[in-house]
Amino acid sequence: MIRPLLISLAFAFSTVLTPSVSAEPSAAEGASKPAPLISATDLANQLDQKNLRILDIRTDKEYEAGHVPGAVHTPYGAYRGPAENAGALRPEADLSALFSKAGISPDSYVVVTYAGANPTDFGAAARVYWTLKAGGLTQLSILDGGLQAWEAEGKPLSKDTPTITPTDFSYHYNKDMVVSTQEVAGYIKNGQAPVLLDARPSEFFNGEKRVDAAARYGTLPGARELDFNSFFRSDKPILKDTSEIVAIVKEQGLNDKPTVSFCNTGHWAATNWFVLSELAGNPNVKLYPESVVEWSRSNLPMDNQPSRFEVLKLDAKRALN
């Protein structure tokens, strides 16, 4: 059962912080905001746009084999936390250096490109998009379908590494987009939790499966599930049409409710955040980056926890696999 939704002032999602990356008005201020998804054809037609910066988040080997012309390589690992919890926020100094080296400015139009092999792969692009937006960037898109769609449409690939003039980009997290373990625990303790939306497949939500980094099985107290796979087409590893996505979100009653999206390490959760916030237009969505891995290592309560005997059986099964 979902706890009654009592929205506290502490969870005032409507507050908008001024991006700290620049005190001066953006050069793109007043221009129309790009769509959160861009097709291969539309991106190909904009490759000569002066403020365009394309980020390729695939592996070194994939990038070197061919990428969208002009794309800068910033591998997904550069956006992730340590091995014990990949969902942990990357230090602001690291992201400042990463984006400065990539030639990003506050008025850059940044397009994230990824492999596009499967729905899980999209989560990487969504997490990077979220990271960029949380750092104050406002002109953002993800290449719809990734490099798989780009190649399927016969668009050119390049093996050249572009020459980039570094910028002086100072990255600071917009705290209005982030929720910590302590904040979530406070919401639950005070009976003021927003919708806690578990993006993981059912076996994780039901306490039948866990990732190695998680200490316990189960989900957050009072959480509800919405498998991130629900938003993808069955015949292709791409998102459903926006109209279908909006219909799903409305059917779930999530089109305007304050919501915290979580999963194991904030990867699948980034997809649900992207869908609710960027495609369905819910302005009251936050990401819990550390998610269940962090939560499970504390002494905080969890729902759907199996008995000790069941845990032994599940752990034995995991060991065999």
Secondary structure, 3 states (H helix, E strand, C coil): CCCCCCCCHHHCCCCCCCCCCCCCCCCCCCCCCCCCEECHHHHHCCCCCCCEEEEECCCHHHHHHCECCCCEECCHHHHCCCCCCCCCCCCHHHHHHHHHHCCCCCCCEEEEECCCCCHHHHHHHHHHHHHHHHCCCCEEEEECCHHHHHHHCCCCCECCCCCCCCCCCCCCCCHHHECCHHHHHHHHHCCCCCEEEECCCHHHHCCCCCCCCCCCCCECCCCEECCHHHHECCCCCCECCHHHHHHHHHHCCCCCCCEEEECCCCCHHHHHHHHHHHHCCCCCEEECCCHHHHHHCCCCCCECCCCHHHHHHHHHHHHHC
